[in-house]
Amino acid sequence: DLSVRAFNCLKAAKINSLSELVQYEQEDLMKFRNFGQKSLSEIEQVLHERGLHFGMDLSKLGADRDEY
């Protein structure tokens, strides 16, 4: 689902699951090394397809640790 670049950026940032990813804001991701608008758009699409978005508070949902 994700390009190698986007996957590697998330891996380098130690983001290993969707539940970890959605707790970030877009601005936070853009600060990661080699992470740009294209990777952000790609990840936003993946989240949208799963009914997720950035900045979610998962403590209220009891979410699982789904891998991307």
Beta strands, then each sheet from edge to edge (+ up, - down):
end
